[in-house]
Structure formats: structure tokens, C-alpha cells
Amino acid sequence: MKKDRVAEIINKRMLTTGVGILQLLEDNFGDLWGETKEETELTDEEKRLDQLYNKVRSQILDHTHIQRSKLIKEVKDHYGDK
């Protein structure tokens, strides 16, 4: 398998993993931050939890992106010009 194909597969799987984690959090805990409510209907606690979730969401996406980039680089370095 060529390095570009391996990198493409890694990219896709890492993105799917990161987004899948977020979906699981939203499906199981979204009610805590009033996910289905209008912003004007949120309680103070739901607003606080929504802000916390968005912070964690951003960190998960950033971490996934960083690790994906590192892994792709490692694969390309390992395969060289193969």
C-alpha cells in the first residue's frame, strides 16, 4: 500500500473517531446543556455547561487534528518514497 493511500486512510479514520466521540457526548449528555433548546430558554446551569462542553469540544477537535497530523507524518517518514 502506498504512503499516500495509508495517509488518506489515517486521515479519514482519525476524523471519524474525533467526530464520533463528540456525537456520543452529545447523544448521552446533550440534555445537560439544553442541546435541543433555544438559547433564550436555557437555564444558567445549562449555559454554563454549554460553555464547558464547547471548550472541551474544541480541545477534542484540536487534539485529534494534532495527533492525526503527527501520525500521517510518521507514516510518510516511515514509507519514504515507497
N, C-alpha and C positions, 0 to 999 in steps of 0.2 A: 504494500500500500504506500502510495507516495505521501510525502510530508504535507503537501497542501491539502490532500484529502483528509489526513489524520487531523490536521489543524481545523478544518471545516467541521468535522465530527465533534471534536472537543468543544469548539465554539458553540455549536448548537446544543449539545448536552449540558454545558455549564449554564447557558442562558435559560434553558428549560428547567434546570434544577433551581436556580435562583427565583424565577417567576413562580414555580410550583410551590416553593416554600412560602412565598408571600400569599399565594392563593389559599394554602392550608391555614395560615394565620387568620386571614380574612374570613374564611368559611367557619372557623371554630371560635373566633374571638371578636369578630366584627360587631356583634351586638354591644360589646363593652364600650365601644367608641361611637355608637349610633350610626354605624355604616349605612343603614338604609334610610336614615332620617335626613331631612333638610337641615342645613347648618343653623337656621334660625330656631329649630326645635331642640337642639342639643342642650343637655344639662351642662353645668360647669365641669362636672366629673367626666362626662363624655368628651367635652372639648379638650380637657387635659389629657385624657387617654388617646384621643385622636392625634394630638401633637406628639405624644410619646411614640405612638405607632408610626407616624410619618418619619420621625427621627430614625427609629430602628429600621424601617423600610429602606430609607436612603443608605444606611450603613450596610445593610444586607446587599443591596444592589452594587454599592461601591466595592465591597469585599469580593463579591462574585466576579465583578469586572477585573479587579486586580489579579485574583487567582487565575482567572481564565487567560489573561494576557501572559502571566508567568508560565503557565502550563503550555500554551501554544509556543512560546519562545523556546522552552526546554525541548519540546518535540522537534521543532525546526532545527535547533542546535544539534540534537542527537542524530537526526537523519541527515544533516548536512545537505549535500547536493544530490542525494539519492532520489 
